[in-house]
Amino acid sequence: MMTEFGGVKVTEQQAEGWGYGKDAKNYEEMVKRIDELVTMLEGEPEICGYCYTQLTDVEQEVNGLMTYDRQVKVAPEQLAEIFGRKRY
């Protein structure tokens, strides 16, 4: 079980803080990177599930799927398409 992965910071957001890896330039790139990460996990037979990190931005981490004040960064349907795929 991959219990924590993801956390893509987006430069376009212009928020102070950090995320994992290189910042995505914009939200479109963020979605693409999330899709690539999930696809990679789906290809690993030893992994039976995952927990994306993180749902919302918090204090110093601006790598959530929503902002600190719970505003969506991208359409939830885009994320549902990625996270809702039949995997196992």
Secondary structure per residue as TSV (DSSP state, phi and psi in degrees):
chain	resnum	aa	ss	phi	psi
A	1	M	-	360.0	124.7
A	2	M	E	-88.1	106.2
A	3	T	E	-88.9	-7.4
A	4	E	E	-161.0	122.3
A	5	F	E	-158.9	164.0
A	6	G	E	102.1	-129.8
A	7	G	-	71.5	57.6
A	8	V	-	-89.0	119.4
A	9	K	-	-82.3	145.5
A	10	V	B	-120.0	120.2
A	11	T	G	-58.4	-39.9
A	12	E	G	-54.4	-29.7
A	13	Q	G	-66.9	-26.8
A	14	Q	-	55.8	43.5
A	15	A	-	-108.0	143.6
A	16	E	S	-76.1	135.3
A	17	G	S	142.2	-165.4
A	18	W	B	-137.2	167.6
A	19	G	-	-144.6	-178.3
A	20	Y	S	-88.9	139.4
A	21	G	S	69.7	-165.0
A	22	K	S	-73.2	138.1
A	23	D	-	-62.6	141.8
A	24	A	B	-77.5	144.4
A	25	K	S	-70.1	-38.2
A	26	N	S	-148.3	176.3
A	27	Y	H	-67.0	-31.5
A	28	E	H	-61.3	-43.6
A	29	E	H	-67.3	-34.5
A	30	M	H	-59.9	-47.9
A	31	V	H	-62.1	-42.1
A	32	K	H	-61.2	-43.8
A	33	R	H	-66.9	-40.3
A	34	I	H	-61.1	-44.3
A	35	D	H	-59.4	-43.5
A	36	E	H	-64.1	-41.2
A	37	L	H	-63.5	-45.0
A	38	V	H	-65.4	-42.1
A	39	T	H	-59.6	-41.2
A	40	M	H	-63.1	-44.4
A	41	L	H	-64.2	-38.9
A	42	E	H	-61.7	-26.0
A	43	G	T	-85.0	-3.5
A	44	E	-	-97.6	109.4
A	45	P	T	-63.7	-22.7
A	46	E	T	-77.9	-15.5
A	47	I	-	-96.0	124.1
A	48	C	-	-106.1	-3.6
A	49	G	-	179.2	174.6
A	50	Y	E	-154.8	163.6
A	51	C	E	-130.6	115.1
A	52	Y	E	-74.3	139.9
A	53	T	E	-115.8	124.0
A	54	Q	-	-135.9	165.4
A	55	L	S	-63.9	-48.3
A	56	T	B	-129.5	157.8
A	57	D	-	-63.5	146.2
A	58	V	B	-137.3	143.8
A	59	E	T	20.7	-100.5
A	60	Q	T	-87.5	-12.3
A	61	E	B	-99.4	119.6
A	62	V	-	-115.5	51.3
A	63	N	-	-123.7	24.2
A	64	G	S	-86.1	174.0
A	65	L	S	-80.7	-17.5
A	66	M	B	-129.6	160.6
A	67	T	-	-74.4	174.5
A	68	Y	T	-56.7	-37.6
A	69	D	T	-92.8	20.7
A	70	R	-	69.3	32.3
A	71	Q	-	-92.5	135.5
A	72	V	B	-68.3	144.1
A	73	K	S	-89.7	-33.2
A	74	V	S	-138.9	163.8
A	75	A	-	-58.3	128.9
A	76	P	H	-54.9	-29.4
A	77	E	H	-61.9	-34.7
A	78	Q	H	-63.8	-42.5
A	79	L	H	-73.1	-37.4
A	80	A	H	-61.2	-36.1
A	81	E	H	-62.4	-39.0
A	82	I	H	-76.9	-52.9
A	83	F	H	-75.7	-17.1
A	84	G	T	-96.5	5.6
A	85	R	S	-65.1	148.6
A	86	K	-	-70.9	119.9
A	87	R	-	-110.9	-46.2
A	88	Y	-	-119.9	360.0
